[in-house]
Amino acid sequence: MLVRLGAWSVLEAGQTFVVGYALARALDTGFLAGNARTGLLWLGAAGLAVCAAAYGTGRVYGVVAALVEPVRDRLVRAVVARGVREADAGALSGLTQQVEIARDTLAGVVMVTRSFLFTAVGALIGLCSLAPLLLAVVVPPLLAGVALFAATLRALARRQEAFLAADEALAQELGAVVPALRDVTASGAEERVADTVGERIEAELRTARALARLGTARVAALAVGGELPAVLLLVTAPWLLRHGVTPGALVGALAYVTQSLLPALNNLVHGLGTSGSRLTVVLRRLTVRRPEGPETATPLPSASEVPSGARTTEREPGRRPQPSPALSLAGVTFAYGPAGEPVLDDFDLTLPEGGHLAVVGPSGIGKSTLTGLVAGLLTPVRGSVRSYGRPVRPPEAAAPRATVLIPQEAYVHTGTLAENLALLRDRPVPEGELLAAADAVGLTPLLEKLGGPGATVAPAELSAGERQLIALTRAYLCTAPLALLDEATCHLDPQAEARAERAFAARPGGTLIVVAHRISSARRAARILVMDGARTTCGTHAELLRASALYRDLAGAWTARPAPVPR
Ligand SMILES: Nc1ncnc2c1ncn2[C@@H]1O[C@H](COP(=O)(O)OP(=O)(O)OP(=O)(O)O)[C@@H](O)[C@H]1O
């Protein structure tokens, strides 16, 4: 199959070679030499090559379809098997729709990548056969443009994914809110609903801006790789002519650059930029275990978050099965030492994927103990702690992490900033991704102050807040979907704290638990867990103001005395 694809592509790319070459010959040996017949014959040869290429293109489509269809079939089989296993027709229809998107985008990726490779080879061979000196003018900017584009590809996919997730989250939120506007007004919840919708809009705006910023890199790649060679050919024309390049070869070279390389690079940059990132998103959704259609991509945190002691895991008839929650604690009892008083006693908590929970309570009540249990650092005496349906394990276990814990005291080691940030990843993090994470969390000013990702960090010379920003960005770059911020922003000012928390909350599919030390931090969460020994309660800010005297006290104290910002 690949051989056939290659063969038809060669026929298609033959046009690239022949058109530039024939143009050069038509001028040099034909029209400029006063021999119009020869010139016309060369132009005729170019015309024939175009016809042959058109036939080749038709065949290429057939082979690409034959290549992509089996992939589609395999995906359909996997999706149907899952749908049957989980007896969920709704999820099945959503997933089969995504299989079609995967097929189309895969075909697009194969087409543009293949076309660029064959066109580039055809054009470069053509340039070499006209005059090898032409390669010295065209190849360096072309390579630079391709390298620039390749460097931004992963960051582009991540930002596209973040944008799609934010877009879906907003659509889902609006889909829930708009039909219920009368109820919202009747229950006086306008402000809270407006806040939630506003946050979703803000999140989408941020992801759209981040995506657009990276779009400039695409334009730059195109300008450097596609347009600069044409400019260089014109600028160096006198020098090229002096060194034996004929006028016809110069015109042929311009044809290669403007008619073949520029359009092929343009297709690659735009095709891979959009199809490639869509394909990544869709494939990830199709290969995760839980059913996830566009309408369930980022479940609303408040929809199924269940406070302590009120688990509802039974399936209602006709409803989709609930995916495994990001976190579930069932009957957890924990004490420090066999004779110690239990810090948690028969404690239950369920948090869905994408949920955002704030934990508040008086000092020494067990908030850090809870995060330690969730992170797998502590083991319950009784009960279970599960993440995405699996028991949590200590962080050193040789398996992909499900949770990342950022404690109050941030750890920064001597080394480069990039090494510090990539600490929780098993491979080096591409610079584009690193910069995007720094931008999202709010580390960019410090990164610039230090001199970029390659700058060496002296931990003792950083303020506590700066160390926290580094630790937060490191955790943001970690692939663990469940982030635990245990007063991890206490040395940041409220705006910086809000930015970092929002960045974590906006991670596609990311789930967030924040041990809050400011009222603003608690209010940002969809649900708040008030730990008060035996009287642990969970609810929204408004519900807790009504139902929990402790929460009223805490909220009152926080409002009256904003938390200090130690340096
Ligand atoms: N390593 C330990 N050994 C023994 N007891 C401990 C240990 N760590 C915490 N405790 C006790 O467990 C209880 C809960 O502590 P924890 O640190 O979880 O509370 P917290 O709510 O996070 O407090 P804070 O807000 O002050 O950080 C406290 O009584 C504490 O003294």
The ligand as a Gaussian input file, in Angstrom:
#p B3LYP/6-31G(d) Opt

LIG

0 1
 N        3.194000      13.203000      60.919000
 C        2.277000      13.342000      61.879000
 N        2.335000      12.577000      62.982000
 C        1.408000      12.652000      63.954000
 N        0.366000      13.493000      63.912000
 C        0.255000      14.287000      62.836000
 C        1.199000      14.255000      61.768000
 N        0.827000      15.149000      60.821000
 C       -0.309000      15.736000      61.284000
 N       -0.650000      15.222000      62.471000
 C       -1.834000      15.570000      63.252000
 O       -2.984000      15.284000      62.484000
 C       -3.942000      16.295000      62.630000
 C       -4.298000      16.878000      61.250000
 O       -3.181000      17.534000      60.747000
 P       -3.177000      18.214000      59.324000
 O       -1.796000      18.701000      59.040000
 O       -3.761000      17.282000      58.346000
 O       -4.151000      19.429000      59.542000
 P       -4.452000      20.693000      58.624000
 O       -5.899000      20.884000      58.631000
 O       -3.793000      20.524000      57.318000
 O       -3.725000      21.838000      59.435000
 P       -3.108000      23.232000      58.897000
 O       -4.229000      24.021000      58.341000
 O       -2.543000      23.858000      60.131000
 O       -2.060000      22.876000      57.891000
 C       -3.345000      17.322000      63.570000
 O       -3.841000      17.076000      64.874000
 C       -1.876000      17.058000      63.510000
 O       -1.257000      17.366000      64.748000

